[in-house]
Amino acid sequence: MALLLCAIFAAPAQANFRVGIADQDVAMFDNPNYRSLDIERIRYILPFDWYKRGYQVAEATSFMNRANAGGAEVLVHFTARRGCYKNGRYLTKTVCRAPSVSTYKKSFKKFRARFPYADTFGVWNEANHVSQPTARKPGKAAKYFLAARKQCRSCTFVAADVLDSKNMESWLGKFRRTAGGKATIYGLHNYGDVNRRRSAGTRRLLRTVPGQVWLTETGGILKFLPSFKRNQKRQANRTEYMFHLADKYDRRRSGMRSRITRLYNYQWTGVARGARFDAGLVNPNGSARKAYRTFKKYAARYDR
């Protein structure tokens, strides 16, 4: 009887992770394959200085308003100025430097004023990578988070978004010292784990930070030269593994401080065959790849 009562009144199991899509192309919303997924969560990346160039404002307006019209929640992720990372090196030009905290706050306030329905943000995309001006400035990245958080107490923030590279733990340690325990959601890009069918990088982050982990960029890669030659069968297989990996860690496990609560597959729109990187679920003409069918099958099992 006691065991029965314990079962009845035990705390409910943690909900499974939620599934979304990360992409930049507004044409995605018109694709029948996309509409059949019934996705309600989207990730969208834009430069922190988005408001300084008319075409960037137009791009953001088109994407955000279309997503909102369809009832989607958009995770808006700020990133470096366009054109500042070339041939594996981040440029030292003044316009490419990490913005001041006041400039970042100005950008955030302008975005909120233009899109008042936006309430889910990533403070800085892949902030520990050399393609970003924050790679050696984790303290400044933390100050961006604190400034944005102060501007919108009701918003949800991916406080620190990282790649599972060698500097991940040290970068996050410095970030957290400045953030002062206010960060509760962290983002991870774990392509390496997913496409090599391992879990080492994912587990490293789960051991390092408390709270929730959102896989803000993940997915099976169709092509990434020279390591991954174009292969649809492999991409579909790795897409399936992506779900298995997230499912394994969507609840707290021994030795882990956090758990996975969201997954954003990057990306929707495939590119031309000549490109070095392609992880699209559909071809450039919108037709489905094998990985799309795998994604659709497994995504249907989760809240989207």
Secondary structure, DSSP 8 states (H G I E B T S, - for coil): -HHHHHHHHS-------EEEEE---GGGGG-HHHHTTT--EEEEEEETTGGGSHHHHHHHHHHHHHHHHTT-EEEEEEE--TT-EETTEE---GGGS---HHHHHHHHHHHHHH-TT--EEESSTTTTSTTSTTTT-HHHHHHHHHHHHHH-TTSEEE-EEEE-STTHHHHHHHHHHHHTT---EEEEE-HHHHHTT--HHHHHHHHH--EEEEEEEE---SEETTTB---HHHHHHHHHHHHHHHHHTSS--TT-SEEEEEEEEE-SB---TT-SEE--SB-TTS-B-HHHHHHHHHHTTS--
